[in-house]
């Protein structure tokens, strides 16, 4: 398999209804300078290096990225509302169809 792609099993409901728990999704490794607002990304949790999370890029400001979950329930997602903006280098890959 091409090493620039990674398959991830979704855990939790933070990205519902876009992604559902238990589904497998494919991400592609990308350069930080190619990130765009609206993309769903796989990233390293800013405070737990052993944890990878899936979020959507809401804004990009001078290399810092604000990521959010898609679930409309504000308590369903730990995201930039909780831990603040993340460095672009924390983004590991972008969701691909």
GIZI-V425501 format. One record per residue. N is the residue number from 0. RES is the residue in one letter. PHI is phi in whole degrees, 0 to 359 (* if undefined). PSI is psi in radians with two decimals (none if undefined). Layout:
# GIZI-V425501
N&RES&PHI&PSI / N&RES&PHI&PSI
This chain:
# GIZI-V425501
0&X&*&2.53 / 1&X&297&2.20 / 2&X&289&-0.16 / 3&X&277&-0.10 / 4&X&250&2.56 / 5&X&220&2.33 / 6&X&265&2.40 / 7&X&229&2.36 / 8&X&270&2.18 / 9&X&288&2.29 / 10&X&238&2.29 / 11&X&91&3.09 / 12&X&246&0.25 / 13&X&294&-0.42 / 14&X&254&0.17 / 15&X&292&2.43 / 16&X&267&-0.01 / 17&X&297&-0.83 / 18&X&234&2.41 / 19&X&250&2.57 / 20&X&305&2.35 / 21&X&94&-0.28 / 22&X&281&2.68 / 23&X&255&2.27 / 24&X&234&2.71 / 25&X&251&2.24 / 26&X&245&2.64 / 27&X&242&2.29 / 28&X&292&2.36 / 29&X&223&2.88 / 30&X&282&2.55 / 31&X&301&-0.55 / 32&X&283&-0.05 / 33&X&258&0.11 / 34&X&287&2.56 / 35&X&224&2.62 / 36&X&301&2.39 / 37&X&99&-0.30 / 38&X&288&2.52 / 39&X&269&2.24 / 40&X&231&2.71 / 41&X&259&2.22 / 42&X&220&2.83 / 43&X&279&2.27 / 44&X&301&2.34 / 45&X&295&-0.38 / 46&X&245&-0.11 / 47&X&225&1.63 / 48&X&295&-0.26 / 49&X&273&-0.04 / 50&X&244&2.26 / 51&X&254&2.41 / 52&X&231&2.75 / 53&X&246&2.21 / 54&X&214&2.99 / 55&X&252&2.42 / 56&X&286&2.08 / 57&X&266&-0.62 / 58&X&203&2.72 / 59&X&231&2.22 / 60&X&222&1.89 / 61&X&52&0.78 / 62&X&85&-0.05 / 63&X&254&2.44 / 64&X&237&2.30 / 65&X&262&2.07 / 66&X&244&2.53 / 67&X&222&2.77 / 68&X&275&2.78 / 69&X&275&-0.35 / 70&X&300&2.21 / 71&X&292&-0.27 / 72&X&283&2.00 / 73&X&296&-0.31 / 74&X&269&-0.03 / 75&X&273&-0.13 / 76&X&222&2.30 / 77&X&266&2.03 / 78&X&213&-2.79 / 79&X&298&-0.34 / 80&X&298&-0.52 / 81&X&266&-0.80 / 82&X&249&0.06 / 83&X&82&-3.06 / 84&X&292&2.70 / 85&X&243&2.70 / 86&X&288&2.55 / 87&X&303&-0.52 / 88&X&293&-0.30 / 89&X&285&-0.31 / 90&X&283&2.12 / 91&X&265&-0.61 / 92&X&194&2.86 / 93&X&244&2.45 / 94&X&298&2.34 / 95&X&237&2.65 / 96&X&289&none
